[in-house]
Amino acid sequence: MRLRKHGRIGLSIVCILVLTAAAEARAKTKSQGGHTLTGIDVLEAENFAPLGGKRIGLITNQTGRDRAGHSTIDLLAHAPNLKLVALFSPEHGIRGTEDERVPSSTDAQTGLPIYSLYGETTRPTDAMLAGIDALVFDIQDAGVRFFTYITTMGYTMEAAAQHHIAFYVLDRPDPLGGFFVDGPMLDRDKTNFVGYFPMPLQPGMTLGEMAQMFNAEKHLHCDLHVVAMKNWNRAEQFDQTGLPWVSPSPNLRSFVEELIYPSLEILQAGGVSVGRGTDKPFQQFGAPWIHADVFVAELGEDIPYDVYFSPVHFTPQSGLYAGQLCEGAEITSVPHRVFGLDAQGGSIALGIEIAATLSKRYPAYFDVSKMIFLIGNAKTIARLERGDPPAEIIAGWSKDLEAFRRIRAKYLLYP
């Protein structure tokens, strides 16, 4: 079923201007060959000179690799004029396969210690940092505020500042593209491991850009160095970079799932499976108490975006409702080249629309209040609980988003 536009026509003047700028940026990249070089590619081309003579601690996982597929661990372990002495892993572990707390361990290939920052501690300890001259961060982000790699970067920057250790970010693309800012702001009293800094759910920034923002706005006084990418612009989503997709977590196995992730992940706390434990995580969602045909028809009446849904039945093998038959909706098509350009909002806005339908249709089962953990904005949750029209909720973000864009502009590295 194609969800209808409900008579909303055209794009706002602002969105048309953004579209024009995006098209110009894409054309520029195409003329350059469209081959994005990430921070590790740039560092490798410089023969690792910025790290010369230093003892390195590397914060990375399976996404840390160059364009040819060589891991950053191997590249730094064999680089001249520096010494790799320790590894640090984020949530999901050094190989990105774990969906639970991860203990520290030893890397079989290099013999180096792997200090887990998603185990007994989420911050590096004094002992972990002993003998390190520089921390290097090379991890692919997912483009949303609650993805914990952002917080891991912030915590390790804080530790580096406290220990007077230089901090290098090997920058990578925002996979959702860097033009669009979407979603409610994180309330200042709700910072935690899934919300490091007061910013929207989709900040539209690379990790290197966020590192600069954190350092300045939080007054971290970190000796920060960003190794910027080459041949990337804000108009490009990940599949336009020419880089191979490497799953940043066990349930983000494809770029399609990455696109839908911001929309659906915010729903799980409310009481629906978002496809974890199935072969289509973040492409389908449901619960034992949903009636698929009726629900998809209801979505068709409520949601004003060109998104295609179909009824689905699935049984998760893990996660919420493991072993139970669920009914719900599968997202079969998303027009991602314009996803987020509609005057009413984009990926986050779609999630709000779905949450509103679930709350209206299944109030005894779907608990909007529990979404606060990832949404991080009490006003948005209160308006959903009242049953306010989603379009009004989404429009209510505009003043905060404009204020954030002014802060964000100071730290952008790419056109």
C-alpha positions in Angstrom: 0.0 0.0 0.0 1.3 3.4 -0.9 0.7 6.0 1.8 -1.1 9.1 0.6 0.0 12.7 0.5 -3.3 14.0 1.8 -3.3 16.9 -0.6 0.1 18.3 0.6 1.7 19.6 -2.6 5.2 20.8 -3.4 8.2 21.6 -1.2 8.7 24.7 0.8 11.0 27.4 -0.6 13.6 26.5 2.0 13.5 22.8 0.9 13.7 23.8 -2.8 16.9 25.8 -2.0 18.3 22.8 -0.2 17.5 20.6 -3.1 19.3 23.0 -5.5 22.4 23.2 -3.2 22.4 19.4 -2.9 22.2 19.0 -6.7 25.1 21.4 -7.1 27.2 19.6 -4.5 26.5 16.2 -6.1 27.6 17.5 -9.5 30.8 18.8 -8.0 31.6 15.4 -6.5 30.7 13.6 -9.7 33.3 15.8 -11.5 35.8 14.7 -8.9 35.1 11.1 -9.6 32.8 10.5 -6.7 35.4 8.5 -4.8 35.2 9.4 -1.2 38.4 9.0 0.8 37.8 8.6 4.5 40.1 9.8 7.2 42.1 6.6 7.3 42.6 6.8 3.5 43.9 10.3 3.9 46.2 9.4 6.8 47.5 6.4 4.9 48.3 8.6 1.9 50.3 10.8 4.2 52.3 7.8 5.4 50.8 8.3 8.9 53.0 11.3 9.4 50.7 13.1 11.9 51.1 10.2 14.2 54.8 9.9 13.8 56.7 9.0 17.0 53.6 8.4 19.1 52.3 5.5 21.1 48.8 5.0 19.9 45.5 3.8 21.4 43.0 3.0 18.7 39.3 3.2 19.3 37.7 1.2 16.5 35.6 -1.8 15.4 34.8 -3.7 12.2 33.9 -0.4 10.4 37.4 1.0 10.7 39.0 0.1 7.4 40.3 1.9 4.4 38.7 2.1 0.9 40.5 -1.1 -0.1 39.1 -3.0 2.9 42.3 -3.1 5.0 41.5 -2.7 8.7 42.7 0.3 10.6 44.1 -2.0 13.2 46.4 -3.7 10.7 47.4 -0.5 9.0 48.5 1.2 12.3 50.1 -2.0 13.6 52.4 -2.0 10.6 52.8 1.7 10.1 56.3 3.2 10.3 57.4 5.7 13.0 54.5 5.0 15.4 53.6 2.2 17.9 50.1 0.8 18.3 49.9 -0.2 22.0 46.2 -0.7 22.8 42.8 -1.1 21.2 39.5 0.2 22.6 36.1 -1.2 21.5 32.6 0.4 21.6 29.2 -1.2 21.9 28.9 -4.5 19.9 32.6 -5.1 20.4 35.7 -4.9 18.2 34.1 -7.1 15.5 30.6 -5.6 15.8 28.9 -8.9 16.5 27.8 -8.6 20.1 24.4 -7.4 21.3 25.2 -7.4 25.0 27.9 -6.1 27.4 31.4 -7.0 26.1 34.3 -7.9 28.4 37.9 -6.7 27.7 40.1 -9.2 25.9 43.2 -9.6 23.8 43.4 -9.3 20.1 44.5 -12.6 18.6 46.3 -11.1 15.6 48.3 -8.4 17.2 48.4 -9.6 20.8 47.3 -6.1 22.0 44.8 -5.6 24.8 41.3 -4.7 23.7 39.7 -2.5 26.4 35.9 -2.7 26.2 34.1 0.7 26.6 30.8 -1.2 26.7 31.5 -3.6 29.6 32.4 -2.8 33.2 33.0 0.8 32.2 32.0 3.1 29.3 35.0 5.4 29.9 38.7 4.6 29.6 40.3 4.3 33.0 43.7 5.7 34.1 45.2 2.3 33.7 43.9 1.8 30.2 45.5 5.1 29.1 48.9 4.6 30.7 51.7 5.0 28.3 49.5 6.4 25.5 50.5 9.6 23.6 47.5 9.8 21.3 44.0 8.3 20.9 42.8 7.6 17.4 39.1 7.2 16.7 38.0 5.4 13.6 34.4 4.2 13.6 31.5 4.6 11.2 28.5 6.3 12.8 24.8 5.8 11.9 23.8 9.5 11.8 21.4 9.6 14.8 21.9 11.0 18.2 21.2 7.8 20.2 23.7 5.7 18.4 26.2 5.1 21.2 29.4 5.5 19.2 28.8 9.3 19.5 28.9 9.1 23.3 31.9 6.8 23.2 33.8 9.5 21.2 32.7 12.2 23.6 33.8 10.2 26.7 37.1 9.3 25.2 37.7 12.9 24.2 37.0 13.9 27.9 39.5 11.3 29.1 42.1 12.4 26.5 41.8 16.0 27.7 42.1 15.0 31.4 45.3 13.0 30.6 46.7 15.6 28.1 46.6 13.0 25.3 46.1 14.1 21.7 42.9 12.9 20.1 42.6 12.2 16.3 39.3 11.6 14.6 39.6 9.8 11.3 36.4 11.2 9.7 33.8 9.2 7.9 30.5 10.2 6.1 27.2 10.8 7.8 25.5 7.8 6.1 22.1 9.7 6.0 23.8 12.7 4.3 24.8 15.9 5.9 22.2 18.4 4.7 19.2 17.6 6.8 18.6 18.2 10.5 15.5 16.5 11.9 13.8 15.6 15.1 13.3 17.0 18.6 16.3 18.4 20.6 17.6 16.4 23.5 16.5 18.1 26.8 19.5 19.3 28.7 18.5 17.2 31.8 18.4 14.0 29.8 22.0 13.6 28.7 23.1 9.9 29.0 24.8 7.2 27.1 22.3 7.5 24.2 22.3 11.3 24.3 25.7 12.9 24.8 24.9 16.5 23.7 21.8 18.6 23.3 21.2 18.2 19.6 18.4 16.8 17.4 17.9 13.1 16.7 19.3 13.6 13.3 22.0 16.3 13.5 23.3 16.0 10.0 27.0 16.0 11.0 30.0 13.8 10.6 31.8 12.5 13.8 34.7 14.9 13.0 32.3 17.8 12.9 30.6 16.7 16.1 33.9 16.3 17.8 34.7 19.9 17.0 31.3 21.0 18.4 31.6 19.0 21.6 35.1 20.3 22.2 34.1 23.9 21.8 30.6 23.9 23.2 31.3 21.6 26.2 34.7 23.3 26.8 36.5 20.0 26.9 40.0 21.5 26.1 40.9 18.4 24.2 43.9 18.5 21.9 41.7 17.6 18.9 42.8 16.8 15.4 40.3 15.8 12.7 41.7 14.1 9.6 39.1 15.2 7.2 37.7 13.2 4.2 38.3 14.1 0.6 35.6 14.1 -2.1 32.6 14.0 0.1 29.9 16.6 0.3 26.8 17.0 2.5 24.4 16.0 -0.3 25.7 12.5 -0.4 24.1 9.6 1.4 26.3 6.6 2.0 25.4 4.7 -1.2 26.7 7.6 -3.3 30.2 7.6 -1.8 31.5 4.5 -3.6 32.5 3.1 -0.2 31.5 -0.5 0.7 28.8 -0.8 3.4 30.1 -2.4 6.6 27.4 -3.0 9.2 28.0 -0.6 12.1 26.0 -3.0 14.4 24.5 -6.5 14.1 21.1 -5.2 13.0 22.1 -2.6 10.5 23.1 -5.0 7.7 22.3 -2.8 4.7 22.0 0.8 3.6 18.2 0.2 3.3 18.0 -0.7 7.0 20.2 2.3 7.8 17.7 4.6 6.0 14.7 3.3 8.0 16.6 2.9 11.3 15.8 6.4 12.7 12.1 6.0 12.0 11.6 2.6 13.7 14.2 2.4 16.5 12.4 5.1 18.5 9.3 2.8 18.6 10.7 -0.3 20.3 10.6 1.1 23.8 6.9 1.8 23.3 6.2 -1.9 22.9 6.7 -3.1 19.3 9.3 -5.3 17.8 11.3 -3.5 15.1 12.5 -6.7 13.5 15.4 -7.6 15.7 15.9 -11.3 15.6 14.5 -11.6 12.1 16.1 -11.4 8.6 14.6 -7.9 8.1 15.6 -5.7 11.1 14.3 -2.1 10.7 12.3 -3.1 7.6 9.4 -4.5 9.5 7.7 -3.8 12.9 4.9 -5.4 14.8 3.6 -7.1 17.9 1.3 -10.0 18.9 -1.5 -7.6 19.6 -1.5 -5.9 16.1 -3.8 -7.0 13.3 -1.7 -6.5 10.2 -4.3 -5.8 7.5 -6.3 -3.3 9.7 -3.1 -1.7 10.9 -1.7 -1.1 7.4 -5.0 0.3 6.3 -4.9 2.7 9.3 -1.4 3.8 8.4 -2.6 4.5 4.9 -5.2 6.9 6.3 -2.8 8.6 8.8 0.7 9.0 7.3 1.3 11.7 4.6 4.5 10.4 3.0 5.3 8.4 -0.1 6.3 5.3 1.8 5.1 1.8 0.8 3.9 -0.6 3.5 2.5 -4.1 3.3 1.0 -6.4 6.0 3.5 -8.9 7.5 3.7 -11.7 9.9 7.0 -12.6 11.6 8.4 -14.4 14.7 11.5 -12.8 16.2 14.1 -15.3 17.3 15.6 -12.8 19.8 14.8 -9.4 21.2 11.3 -8.2 22.1 8.6 -10.9 21.6 11.2 -13.6 20.9 9.4 -16.8 19.9 6.0 -15.0 19.5 4.1 -14.5 16.3 3.9 -10.8 15.5 1.7 -9.0 13.0 2.5 -5.6 11.6 3.9 -3.7 8.6 6.9 -4.1 6.4 8.3 -1.0 4.8 8.9 -2.1 1.2 10.0 1.2 -0.4 11.3 4.5 0.7 12.1 7.3 -1.7 15.4 8.0 0.0 16.7 10.7 -2.4 14.0 13.0 -1.2 13.4 11.4 2.2 13.6 14.4 4.6 12.9 17.1 2.0 9.1 17.2 2.5 8.1 20.4 4.3 6.5 18.2 7.0 9.7 16.4 7.9 11.6 13.2 7.1 12.8 10.0 8.7 12.3 11.1 12.3 9.0 12.6 11.4 7.8 9.3 9.9 8.6 7.6 13.2 6.5 10.2 15.0 3.6 9.6 12.6 3.8 5.8 13.1 4.0 6.2 16.9 0.9 8.4 16.8 -1.0 5.7 14.9 0.1 3.0 17.3 -1.0 5.1 20.3 -4.4 5.9 18.8 -5.1 2.4 17.6 -3.6 0.3 20.5 -3.5 2.6 23.6 -3.7 -0.4 26.0 -0.5 -1.9 24.5 1.7 0.9 23.1 3.2 3.1 25.8 4.3 6.4 24.3 5.9 7.5 27.6 8.6 4.9 27.4 9.9 6.4 24.1 11.4 9.2 26.2 14.7 7.2 26.5 15.6 7.7 22.8 13.4 10.7 21.9 14.9 12.6 24.9 12.4 15.4 24.6 9.6 15.6 27.2 7.5 18.1 25.2 7.3 15.8 22.2 6.3 12.8 24.4 3.6 14.9 26.2 2.1 16.0 22.9 2.0 12.4 21.6 0.3 11.3 24.8 -2.3 14.1 24.4 -2.9 12.9 20.8 -1.9 16.2 19.2 -1.7 16.0 15.4 1.8 14.7 14.4 2.2 17.6 11.9 1.8 20.1 14.7 4.3 18.2 16.9 6.8 18.1 14.1 6.3 21.8 13.3 6.9 22.5 17.0 10.6 21.5 16.6 11.4 24.3 14.1 12.6 27.0 16.5 15.0 24.7 18.3 16.2 23.2 15.1 17.0 26.7 13.7 18.9 27.5 16.9 20.9 24.3 16.5 21.7 25.0 12.9 23.3 28.2 13.9 25.6 26.4 16.4 26.2 23.5 14.0 27.3 25.9 11.1 30.4 26.9 13.0 31.8 23.3 12.9 31.0 22.0 9.4 34.0 20.8 7.5 32.4 19.9 4.1 30.4 21.9 1.5 
